Structure formats: structure tokens, C-alpha cells
């Protein structure tokens, strides 16, 4: 059986690392990864990033680097230099690590509209730049920098959703983006047999995104469901979801490109 993913000295990149699941992943992975590992944390808010870094740095065997990253900017120079600049700042090169991990967590939810109302091209362009184009470009740069000749393994994890596999009324754009990101890793799995790829759906989490869903979802039934889950406090805790992801990675038996849900049996 393959070794647990988090047992190897790794460089681990996490997007959207300042809130919710991304923050939980950054903090909990930092406690699990072996000494000498490096976390590269990306988000739009440098103050919140620095807060996460300060917590991680309490464990002196692990390093963390923060970098401002707007995934929807689609600035070519940003994508060309982002990871290499972080590695330079940390004074390391890819070959000092056994493994490279990319966790594509960053994303947005709105606009939430019925299909008949999706006619604002500017809003849709920004949405897909953030949730799809930027994600694809970052993944490509990751593969270019962390070559198989330099390290034992490479793992790419897409934070997916039930919306990737099940239609949700008035969530058309979100469903499309999540489905496309799942397919991105399925295609990658067929192209790069030596890259481990996983689409992980973390369950409904008590995050800003769910708060927005409870207020702005146009479909009344779906809106009511989110309102009830928030009121009953029955949503999945972010740390619990991260623990499930870590358990999946520890077992390391998932099929490349597969979609694994928080509620699935291990």
C-alpha cells in the first residue's frame, strides 16, 4: 500500500488559506507534515495570511510563507512568478523536498441566479476567471516547477462540492465551475500517471460562503435548507472535514481523479 501522503517532507501550497476550510487545512497540515516541510499560503488578504503564518511558526520545524494572490486577476506575470518567488523567499529549491502538494481551495459562490437571468457577461467572466481559469493556470505552473524528476511524488487536491455532481437550482455558475474543476483533475489523471489527483467535497461548512448562500440563493427550497442548517448548527465543522481529508490521504487508496465526499465511507 502507498505511504501516507502527509508522511513525506513536503512543499504544500494552499490557496484561500485565511478563512474556513483553507485556514483549517493550513493549520492542521502544519501539525502533520514532517520537519523541514514548507507551507506556501495564498490569499488576497495579507493581514489574515500573516495571522495564520504566525500560528504555524510556533512549530519551529515547519516553515510557512505568505503571498498575496488574487486568483481572478489572470495576470500572466503573477502566475509565472508566484511560486518561484515564494521558493526564493524561503531560500529553498524544489529538489530539497520529497513531495509537492497543491490544494486548490480558493473560489467564490456568487452570482447566484437562475439560468434565465445569467446575462451579465462581465460578472460571468470575472466568476470563471476566479473559479476556473486562475485555478487551471496555477495548476499548470505547479506541474512545470515541481517536475517528477525532482521529487518522489506530486499531489493535487481540488476542493470540490456536491454541486460538481448534482445540479442545484439558481447555482448554475457554481455547479459548472465545480464540475469543470473535477474534470480538470480527471483529465490530468489520464495525462500524468505519476501525479496523484483528488477531488474532495468537504460537505456543507459554516463559512462566509454558506452565510451568503442562506441570504442570496434565489431558489426558495435551497435557500430554506441553508437557513435551517445554520439555525440548527448541523453543518460540518471545518476541522472535522480537514480530518476526513487527512484520513483519505493517510490511507492513500483513492483512485486518481476521483470525487470523494466528506460523507463517503473510507
C-alpha positions as protocol buffer text, in pm:
chain_id: "A"
residue {
  index: 1
  type: UNK
  ca { x: 0 y: 0 z: 0 }
}
residue {
  index: 2
  type: UNK
  ca { x: 121 y: 353 z: -77 }
}
residue {
  index: 3
  type: UNK
  ca { x: 274 y: 554 z: 207 }
}
residue {
  index: 4
  type: UNK
  ca { x: 54 y: 815 z: 379 }
}
residue {
  index: 5
  type: UNK
  ca { x: 70 y: 1138 z: 180 }
}
residue {
  index: 6
  type: UNK
  ca { x: 148 y: 1358 z: 480 }
}
residue {
  index: 7
  type: UNK
  ca { x: 442 y: 1145 z: 596 }
}
residue {
  index: 8
  type: UNK
  ca { x: 687 y: 1293 z: 344 }
}
residue {
  index: 9
  type: UNK
  ca { x: 887 y: 1616 z: 367 }
}
residue {
  index: 10
  type: UNK
  ca { x: 672 y: 1840 z: 150 }
}
residue {
  index: 11
  type: UNK
  ca { x: 621 y: 2178 z: 0 }
}
residue {
  index: 12
  type: UNK
  ca { x: 247 y: 2236 z: 32 }
}
residue {
  index: 13
  type: UNK
  ca { x: 62 y: 2520 z: -142 }
}
residue {
  index: 14
  type: UNK
  ca { x: -282 y: 2618 z: -14 }
}
residue {
  index: 15
  type: UNK
  ca { x: -500 y: 2877 z: -188 }
}
residue {
  index: 16
  type: UNK
  ca { x: -767 y: 3065 z: 6 }
}
residue {
  index: 17
  type: UNK
  ca { x: -573 y: 2991 z: 324 }
}
residue {
  index: 18
  type: UNK
  ca { x: -709 y: 3263 z: 552 }
}
residue {
  index: 19
  type: UNK
  ca { x: -1065 y: 3154 z: 628 }
}
residue {
  index: 20
  type: UNK
  ca { x: -1283 y: 2849 z: 671 }
}
residue {
  index: 21
  type: UNK
  ca { x: -1158 y: 2524 z: 526 }
}
residue {
  index: 22
  type: UNK
  ca { x: -841 y: 2673 z: 376 }
}
residue {
  index: 23
  type: UNK
  ca { x: -729 y: 2806 z: 714 }
}
residue {
  index: 24
  type: UNK
  ca { x: -813 y: 2475 z: 879 }
}
residue {
  index: 25
  type: UNK
  ca { x: -612 y: 2282 z: 619 }
}
residue {
  index: 26
  type: UNK
  ca { x: -311 y: 2511 z: 659 }
}
residue {
  index: 27
  type: UNK
  ca { x: -308 y: 2483 z: 1038 }
}
residue {
  index: 28
  type: UNK
  ca { x: -380 y: 2110 z: 1063 }
}
residue {
  index: 29
  type: UNK
  ca { x: -142 y: 2009 z: 782 }
}
residue {
  index: 30
  type: UNK
  ca { x: 133 y: 2211 z: 953 }
}
residue {
  index: 31
  type: UNK
  ca { x: 97 y: 1984 z: 1258 }
}
residue {
  index: 32
  type: UNK
  ca { x: 104 y: 1666 z: 1049 }
}
residue {
  index: 33
  type: UNK
  ca { x: 379 y: 1727 z: 794 }
}
residue {
  index: 34
  type: UNK
  ca { x: 733 y: 1620 z: 894 }
}
residue {
  index: 35
  type: UNK
  ca { x: 1014 y: 1859 z: 990 }
}
residue {
  index: 36
  type: UNK
  ca { x: 1163 y: 2060 z: 706 }
}
residue {
  index: 37
  type: UNK
  ca { x: 832 y: 2094 z: 524 }
}
residue {
  index: 38
  type: UNK
  ca { x: 722 y: 2428 z: 381 }
}
residue {
  index: 39
  type: UNK
  ca { x: 372 y: 2569 z: 352 }
}
residue {
  index: 40
  type: UNK
  ca { x: 304 y: 2837 z: 91 }
}
residue {
  index: 41
  type: UNK
  ca { x: -19 y: 3012 z: 184 }
}
residue {
  index: 42
  type: UNK
  ca { x: -203 y: 3219 z: -75 }
}
residue {
  index: 43
  type: UNK
  ca { x: -491 y: 3463 z: -33 }
}
residue {
  index: 44
  type: UNK
  ca { x: -594 y: 3818 z: -112 }
}
residue {
  index: 45
  type: UNK
  ca { x: -563 y: 3940 z: 249 }
}
residue {
  index: 46
  type: UNK
  ca { x: -204 y: 3971 z: 372 }
}
residue {
  index: 47
  type: UNK
  ca { x: -302 y: 4058 z: 730 }
}
residue {
  index: 48
  type: UNK
  ca { x: -507 y: 3741 z: 770 }
}
residue {
  index: 49
  type: UNK
  ca { x: -234 y: 3541 z: 598 }
}
residue {
  index: 50
  type: UNK
  ca { x: 24 y: 3668 z: 844 }
}
residue {
  index: 51
  type: UNK
  ca { x: -201 y: 3564 z: 1133 }
}
residue {
  index: 52
  type: UNK
  ca { x: -209 y: 3207 z: 1003 }
}
residue {
  index: 53
  type: UNK
  ca { x: 167 y: 3208 z: 942 }
}
residue {
  index: 54
  type: UNK
  ca { x: 233 y: 3327 z: 1298 }
}
residue {
  index: 55
  type: UNK
  ca { x: 38 y: 3032 z: 1437 }
}
residue {
  index: 56
  type: UNK
  ca { x: 219 y: 2782 z: 1215 }
}
residue {
  index: 57
  type: UNK
  ca { x: 561 y: 2924 z: 1301 }
}
residue {
  index: 58
  type: UNK
  ca { x: 509 y: 2827 z: 1664 }
}
residue {
  index: 59
  type: UNK
  ca { x: 621 y: 2485 z: 1544 }
}
residue {
  index: 60
  type: UNK
  ca { x: 980 y: 2568 z: 1461 }
}
residue {
  index: 61
  type: UNK
  ca { x: 1037 y: 2259 z: 1246 }
}
residue {
  index: 62
  type: UNK
  ca { x: 789 y: 2385 z: 985 }
}
residue {
  index: 63
  type: UNK
  ca { x: 819 y: 2697 z: 772 }
}
residue {
  index: 64
  type: UNK
  ca { x: 533 y: 2900 z: 627 }
}
residue {
  index: 65
  type: UNK
  ca { x: 543 y: 3168 z: 360 }
}
residue {
  index: 66
  type: UNK
  ca { x: 254 y: 3405 z: 286 }
}
residue {
  index: 67
  type: UNK
  ca { x: 189 y: 3564 z: -53 }
}
residue {
  index: 68
  type: UNK
  ca { x: -91 y: 3786 z: -175 }
}
residue {
  index: 69
  type: UNK
  ca { x: -271 y: 3611 z: -459 }
}
residue {
  index: 70
  type: UNK
  ca { x: -584 y: 3717 z: -643 }
}
residue {
  index: 71
  type: UNK
  ca { x: -674 y: 3407 z: -842 }
}
residue {
  index: 72
  type: UNK
  ca { x: -913 y: 3602 z: -1063 }
}
residue {
  index: 73
  type: UNK
  ca { x: -661 y: 3863 z: -1171 }
}
residue {
  index: 74
  type: UNK
  ca { x: -534 y: 3640 z: -1453 }
}
residue {
  index: 75
  type: UNK
  ca { x: -216 y: 3847 z: -1471 }
}
residue {
  index: 76
  type: UNK
  ca { x: 36 y: 3636 z: -1661 }
}
residue {
  index: 77
  type: UNK
  ca { x: 340 y: 3768 z: -1473 }
}
residue {
  index: 78
  type: UNK
  ca { x: 172 y: 3688 z: -1141 }
}
residue {
  index: 79
  type: UNK
  ca { x: 115 y: 3327 z: -1238 }
}
residue {
  index: 80
  type: UNK
  ca { x: 460 y: 3293 z: -1395 }
}
residue {
  index: 81
  type: UNK
  ca { x: 646 y: 3411 z: -1085 }
}
residue {
  index: 82
  type: UNK
  ca { x: 423 y: 3341 z: -786 }
}
residue {
  index: 83
  type: UNK
  ca { x: 552 y: 3002 z: -673 }
}
residue {
  index: 84
  type: UNK
  ca { x: 916 y: 3064 z: -768 }
}
residue {
  index: 85
  type: UNK
  ca { x: 913 y: 3394 z: -577 }
}
residue {
  index: 86
  type: UNK
  ca { x: 782 y: 3212 z: -269 }
}
residue {
  index: 87
  type: UNK
  ca { x: 1052 y: 2945 z: -300 }
}
residue {
  index: 88
  type: UNK
  ca { x: 1317 y: 3215 z: -334 }
}
residue {
  index: 89
  type: UNK
  ca { x: 1182 y: 3392 z: -26 }
}
residue {
  index: 90
  type: UNK
  ca { x: 1205 y: 3065 z: 166 }
}
residue {
  index: 91
  type: UNK
  ca { x: 1557 y: 3009 z: 29 }
}
residue {
  index: 92
  type: UNK
  ca { x: 1480 y: 2660 z: -96 }
}
residue {
  index: 93
  type: UNK
  ca { x: 1467 y: 2475 z: -426 }
}
residue {
  index: 94
  type: UNK
  ca { x: 1219 y: 2204 z: -531 }
}
residue {
  index: 95
  type: UNK
  ca { x: 1474 y: 1923 z: -509 }
}
residue {
  index: 96
  type: UNK
  ca { x: 1509 y: 1954 z: -128 }
}
residue {
  index: 97
  type: UNK
  ca { x: 1158 y: 1814 z: -85 }
}
residue {
  index: 98
  type: UNK
  ca { x: 1033 y: 1459 z: -127 }
}
residue {
  index: 99
  type: UNK
  ca { x: 688 y: 1574 z: -233 }
}
residue {
  index: 100
  type: UNK
  ca { x: 489 y: 1872 z: -362 }
}
residue {
  index: 101
  type: UNK
  ca { x: 122 y: 1927 z: -276 }
}
residue {
  index: 102
  type: UNK
  ca { x: -118 y: 2178 z: -431 }
}
residue {
  index: 103
  type: UNK
  ca { x: -456 y: 2236 z: -266 }
}
residue {
  index: 104
  type: UNK
  ca { x: -687 y: 2437 z: -491 }
}
residue {
  index: 105
  type: UNK
  ca { x: -928 y: 2572 z: -231 }
}
residue {
  index: 106
  type: UNK
  ca { x: -987 y: 2934 z: -336 }
}
residue {
  index: 107
  type: UNK
  ca { x: -1318 y: 3010 z: -500 }
}
residue {
  index: 108
  type: UNK
  ca { x: -1632 y: 3222 z: -496 }
}
residue {
  index: 109
  type: UNK
  ca { x: -2005 y: 3148 z: -495 }
}
residue {
  index: 110
  type: UNK
  ca { x: -2192 y: 3440 z: -644 }
}
residue {
  index: 111
  type: UNK
  ca { x: -2363 y: 3540 z: -868 }
}
residue {
  index: 112
  type: UNK
  ca { x: -2649 y: 3311 z: -767 }
}
residue {
  index: 113
  type: UNK
  ca { x: -2907 y: 3334 z: -1044 }
}
residue {
  index: 114
  type: UNK
  ca { x: -3145 y: 3114 z: -1238 }
}
residue {
  index: 115
  type: UNK
  ca { x: -3018 y: 3026 z: -1585 }
}
residue {
  index: 116
  type: UNK
  ca { x: -3274 y: 3257 z: -1746 }
}
residue {
  index: 117
  type: UNK
  ca { x: -3116 y: 3554 z: -1566 }
}
residue {
  index: 118
  type: UNK
  ca { x: -2750 y: 3483 z: -1643 }
}
residue {
  index: 119
  type: UNK
  ca { x: -2693 y: 3756 z: -1900 }
}
residue {
  index: 120
  type: UNK
  ca { x: -2426 y: 3975 z: -1736 }
}
residue {
  index: 121
  type: UNK
  ca { x: -2116 y: 3885 z: -1934 }
}
residue {
  index: 122
  type: UNK
  ca { x: -1880 y: 4091 z: -1718 }
}
residue {
  index: 123
  type: UNK
  ca { x: -1993 y: 3919 z: -1396 }
}
residue {
  index: 124
  type: UNK
  ca { x: -1968 y: 3575 z: -1555 }
}
residue {
  index: 125
  type: UNK
  ca { x: -1621 y: 3647 z: -1693 }
}
residue {
  index: 126
  type: UNK
  ca { x: -1493 y: 3750 z: -1350 }
}
residue {
  index: 127
  type: UNK
  ca { x: -1653 y: 3443 z: -1193 }
}
residue {
  index: 128
  type: UNK
  ca { x: -1492 y: 3197 z: -1432 }
}
residue {
  index: 129
  type: UNK
  ca { x: -1155 y: 3374 z: -1422 }
}
residue {
  index: 130
  type: UNK
  ca { x: -1153 y: 3332 z: -1045 }
}
residue {
  index: 131
  type: UNK
  ca { x: -1300 y: 2985 z: -1016 }
}
residue {
  index: 132
  type: UNK
  ca { x: -1165 y: 2815 z: -1326 }
}
residue {
  index: 133
  type: UNK
  ca { x: -908 y: 3000 z: -1538 }
}
residue {
  index: 134
  type: UNK
  ca { x: -691 y: 3103 z: -1243 }
}
residue {
  index: 135
  type: UNK
  ca { x: -711 y: 2754 z: -1096 }
}
residue {
  index: 136
  type: UNK
  ca { x: -603 y: 2595 z: -1424 }
}
residue {
  index: 137
  type: UNK
  ca { x: -311 y: 2836 z: -1466 }
}
residue {
  index: 138
  type: UNK
  ca { x: -183 y: 2783 z: -1111 }
}
residue {
  index: 139
  type: UNK
  ca { x: -206 y: 2406 z: -1152 }
}
residue {
  index: 140
  type: UNK
  ca { x: -6 y: 2424 z: -1476 }
}
residue {
  index: 141
  type: UNK
  ca { x: 268 y: 2634 z: -1313 }
}
residue {
  index: 142
  type: UNK
  ca { x: 281 y: 2388 z: -1023 }
}
residue {
  index: 143
  type: UNK
  ca { x: 339 y: 2098 z: -1263 }
}
residue {
  index: 144
  type: UNK
  ca { x: 604 y: 2291 z: -1455 }
}
residue {
  index: 145
  type: UNK
  ca { x: 803 y: 2381 z: -1144 }
}
residue {
  index: 146
  type: UNK
  ca { x: 773 y: 2056 z: -948 }
}
residue {
  index: 147
  type: UNK
  ca { x: 879 y: 1801 z: -1205 }
}
residue {
  index: 148
  type: UNK
  ca { x: 869 y: 1428 z: -1141 }
}
residue {
  index: 149
  type: UNK
  ca { x: 1246 y: 1414 z: -1192 }
}
residue {
  index: 150
  type: UNK
  ca { x: 1296 y: 1633 z: -884 }
}
residue {
  index: 151
  type: UNK
  ca { x: 1085 y: 1455 z: -622 }
}
residue {
  index: 152
  type: UNK
  ca { x: 916 y: 1130 z: -527 }
}
residue {
  index: 153
  type: UNK
  ca { x: 555 y: 1240 z: -560 }
}
residue {
  index: 154
  type: UNK
  ca { x: 320 y: 1522 z: -655 }
}
residue {
  index: 155
  type: UNK
  ca { x: -35 y: 1555 z: -527 }
}
residue {
  index: 156
  type: UNK
  ca { x: -305 y: 1795 z: -647 }
}
residue {
  index: 157
  type: UNK
  ca { x: -623 y: 1828 z: -442 }
}
residue {
  index: 158
  type: UNK
  ca { x: -923 y: 2018 z: -571 }
}
residue {
  index: 159
  type: UNK
  ca { x: -1171 y: 2129 z: -307 }
}
residue {
  index: 160
  type: UNK
  ca { x: -1487 y: 2022 z: -481 }
}
residue {
  index: 161
  type: UNK
  ca { x: -1854 y: 2016 z: -385 }
}
residue {
  index: 162
  type: UNK
  ca { x: -2173 y: 1817 z: -415 }
}
residue {
  index: 163
  type: UNK
  ca { x: -2255 y: 2087 z: -672 }
}
residue {
  index: 164
  type: UNK
  ca { x: -1992 y: 1934 z: -902 }
}
residue {
  index: 165
  type: UNK
  ca { x: -2202 y: 1620 z: -945 }
}
residue {
  index: 166
  type: UNK
  ca { x: -2557 y: 1731 z: -863 }
}
residue {
  index: 167
  type: UNK
  ca { x: -2749 y: 2025 z: -1018 }
}
residue {
  index: 168
  type: UNK
  ca { x: -2865 y: 2293 z: -775 }
}
residue {
  index: 169
  type: UNK
  ca { x: -3129 y: 2542 z: -881 }
}
residue {
  index: 170
  type: UNK
  ca { x: -3003 y: 2902 z: -913 }
}
residue {
  index: 171
  type: UNK
  ca { x: -2645 y: 2781 z: -860 }
}
residue {
  index: 172
  type: UNK
  ca { x: -2568 y: 2725 z: -1228 }
}
residue {
  index: 173
  type: UNK
  ca { x: -2233 y: 2904 z: -1243 }
}
residue {
  index: 174
  type: UNK
  ca { x: -2106 y: 2744 z: -923 }
}
residue {
  index: 175
  type: UNK
  ca { x: -2213 y: 2397 z: -1040 }
}
residue {
  index: 176
  type: UNK
  ca { x: -2045 y: 2448 z: -1377 }
}
residue {
  index: 177
  type: UNK
  ca { x: -1719 y: 2569 z: -1224 }
}
residue {
  index: 178
  type: UNK
  ca { x: -1702 y: 2287 z: -971 }
}
residue {
  index: 179
  type: UNK
  ca { x: -1781 y: 2026 z: -1237 }
}
residue {
  index: 180
  type: UNK
  ca { x: -1512 y: 2171 z: -1463 }
}
residue {
  index: 181
  type: UNK
  ca { x: -1252 y: 2162 z: -1187 }
}
residue {
  index: 182
  type: UNK
  ca { x: -1337 y: 1799 z: -1116 }
}
residue {
  index: 183
  type: UNK
  ca { x: -1293 y: 1720 z: -1484 }
}
residue {
  index: 184
  type: UNK
  ca { x: -964 y: 1910 z: -1489 }
}
residue {
  index: 185
  type: UNK
  ca { x: -818 y: 1657 z: -1246 }
}
residue {
  index: 186
  type: UNK
  ca { x: -976 y: 1364 z: -1429 }
}
residue {
  index: 187
  type: UNK
  ca { x: -804 y: 1474 z: -1749 }
}
residue {
  index: 188
  type: UNK
  ca { x: -480 y: 1535 z: -1562 }
}
residue {
  index: 189
  type: UNK
  ca { x: -502 y: 1185 z: -1416 }
}
residue {
  index: 190
  type: UNK
  ca { x: -519 y: 1045 z: -1770 }
}
residue {
  index: 191
  type: UNK
  ca { x: -226 y: 1260 z: -1887 }
}
residue {
  index: 192
  type: UNK
  ca { x: 10 y: 1234 z: -1589 }
}
residue {
  index: 193
  type: UNK
  ca { x: 3 y: 888 z: -1436 }
}
residue {
  index: 194
  type: UNK
  ca { x: 264 y: 978 z: -1175 }
}
residue {
  index: 195
  type: UNK
  ca { x: 59 y: 1267 z: -1029 }
}
residue {
  index: 196
  type: UNK
  ca { x: -190 y: 1185 z: -753 }
}
residue {
  index: 197
  type: UNK
  ca { x: -514 y: 1379 z: -803 }
}
residue {
  index: 198
  type: UNK
  ca { x: -817 y: 1402 z: -576 }
}
residue {
  index: 199
  type: UNK
  ca { x: -1144 y: 1594 z: -590 }
}
residue {
  index: 200
  type: UNK
  ca { x: -1254 y: 1631 z: -227 }
}
residue {
  index: 201
  type: UNK
  ca { x: -1605 y: 1756 z: -144 }
}
residue {
  index: 202
  type: UNK
  ca { x: -1582 y: 1881 z: 217 }
}
residue {
  index: 203
  type: UNK
  ca { x: -1953 y: 1887 z: 300 }
}
residue {
  index: 204
  type: UNK
  ca { x: -2159 y: 2196 z: 386 }
}
residue {
  index: 205
  type: UNK
  ca { x: -1941 y: 2412 z: 612 }
}
residue {
  index: 206
  type: UNK
  ca { x: -2029 y: 2703 z: 844 }
}
residue {
  index: 207
  type: UNK
  ca { x: -1838 y: 2958 z: 637 }
}
residue {
  index: 208
  type: UNK
  ca { x: -1895 y: 3301 z: 484 }
}
residue {
  index: 209
  type: UNK
  ca { x: -1993 y: 3122 z: 164 }
}
residue {
  index: 210
  type: UNK
  ca { x: -2277 y: 2934 z: 333 }
}
residue {
  index: 211
  type: UNK
  ca { x: -2391 y: 3251 z: 507 }
}
residue {
  index: 212
  type: UNK
  ca { x: -2409 y: 3413 z: 164 }
}
residue {
  index: 213
  type: UNK
  ca { x: -2598 y: 3112 z: 27 }
}
residue {
  index: 214
  type: UNK
  ca { x: -2859 y: 3138 z: 303 }
}
residue {
  index: 215
  type: UNK
  ca { x: -2923 y: 3503 z: 213 }
}
residue {
  index: 216
  type: UNK
  ca { x: -2879 y: 3520 z: -163 }
}
residue {
  index: 217
  type: UNK
  ca { x: -2985 y: 3184 z: -311 }
}
residue {
  index: 218
  type: UNK
  ca { x: -3274 y: 3253 z: -548 }
}
residue {
  index: 219
  type: UNK
  ca { x: -3433 y: 2908 z: -529 }
}
residue {
  index: 220
  type: UNK
  ca { x: -3662 y: 2916 z: -225 }
}
residue {
  index: 221
  type: UNK
  ca { x: -3625 y: 2548 z: -130 }
}
residue {
  index: 222
  type: UNK
  ca { x: -3246 y: 2555 z: -141 }
}
residue {
  index: 223
  type: UNK
  ca { x: -3238 y: 2888 z: 43 }
}
residue {
  index: 224
  type: UNK
  ca { x: -3461 y: 2744 z: 316 }
}
residue {
  index: 225
  type: UNK
  ca { x: -3235 y: 2440 z: 351 }
}
residue {
  index: 226
  type: UNK
  ca { x: -2930 y: 2657 z: 418 }
}
residue {
  index: 227
  type: UNK
  ca { x: -3125 y: 2874 z: 663 }
}
residue {
  index: 228
  type: UNK
  ca { x: -3234 y: 2564 z: 855 }
}
residue {
  index: 229
  type: UNK
  ca { x: -2885 y: 2413 z: 866 }
}
residue {
  index: 230
  type: UNK
  ca { x: -2741 y: 2736 z: 1001 }
}
residue {
  index: 231
  type: UNK
  ca { x: -3017 y: 2767 z: 1260 }
}
residue {
  index: 232
  type: UNK
  ca { x: -2980 y: 2406 z: 1374 }
}
residue {
  index: 233
  type: UNK
  ca { x: -2599 y: 2425 z: 1367 }
}
residue {
  index: 234
  type: UNK
  ca { x: -2585 y: 2096 z: 1178 }
}
residue {
  index: 235
  type: UNK
  ca { x: -2321 y: 2199 z: 924 }
}
residue {
  index: 236
  type: UNK
  ca { x: -1986 y: 2017 z: 909 }
}
residue {
  index: 237
  type: UNK
  ca { x: -1713 y: 2172 z: 1122 }
}
residue {
  index: 238
  type: UNK
  ca { x: -1415 y: 2279 z: 908 }
}
residue {
  index: 239
  type: UNK
  ca { x: -1166 y: 2092 z: 1127 }
}
residue {
  index: 240
  type: UNK
  ca { x: -1377 y: 1775 z: 1108 }
}
residue {
  index: 241
  type: UNK
  ca { x: -1375 y: 1799 z: 729 }
}
residue {
  index: 242
  type: UNK
  ca { x: -1000 y: 1852 z: 728 }
}
residue {
  index: 243
  type: UNK
  ca { x: -959 y: 1544 z: 947 }
}
residue {
  index: 244
  type: UNK
  ca { x: -1155 y: 1343 z: 692 }
}
residue {
  index: 245
  type: UNK
  ca { x: -934 y: 1474 z: 411 }
}
residue {
  index: 246
  type: UNK
  ca { x: -625 y: 1382 z: 612 }
}
residue {
  index: 247
  type: UNK
  ca { x: -766 y: 1033 z: 671 }
}
residue {
  index: 248
  type: UNK
  ca { x: -821 y: 990 z: 296 }
}
residue {
  index: 249
  type: UNK
  ca { x: -462 y: 1100 z: 234 }
}
residue {
  index: 250
  type: UNK
  ca { x: -327 y: 875 z: 510 }
}
residue {
  index: 251
  type: UNK
  ca { x: -499 y: 573 z: 360 }
}
residue {
  index: 252
  type: UNK
  ca { x: -386 y: 687 z: 13 }
}
residue {
  index: 253
  type: UNK
  ca { x: -608 y: 439 z: -168 }
}
residue {
  index: 254
  type: UNK
  ca { x: -819 y: 681 z: -372 }
}
residue {
  index: 255
  type: UNK
  ca { x: -833 y: 648 z: -749 }
}
residue {
  index: 256
  type: UNK
  ca { x: -663 y: 932 z: -933 }
}
residue {
  index: 257
  type: UNK
  ca { x: -915 y: 1193 z: -1047 }
}
residue {
  index: 258
  type: UNK
  ca { x: -1190 y: 1051 z: -828 }
}
residue {
  index: 259
  type: UNK
  ca { x: -1452 y: 1251 z: -638 }
}
residue {
  index: 260
  type: UNK
  ca { x: -1455 y: 1175 z: -264 }
}
residue {
  index: 261
  type: UNK
  ca { x: -1717 y: 1329 z: -36 }
}
residue {
  index: 262
  type: UNK
  ca { x: -1690 y: 1400 z: 335 }
}
residue {
  index: 263
  type: UNK
  ca { x: -1983 y: 1165 z: 392 }
}
residue {
  index: 264
  type: UNK
  ca { x: -1829 y: 875 z: 197 }
}
residue {
  index: 265
  type: UNK
  ca { x: -1701 y: 571 z: 385 }
}
residue {
  index: 266
  type: UNK
  ca { x: -1325 y: 536 z: 385 }
}
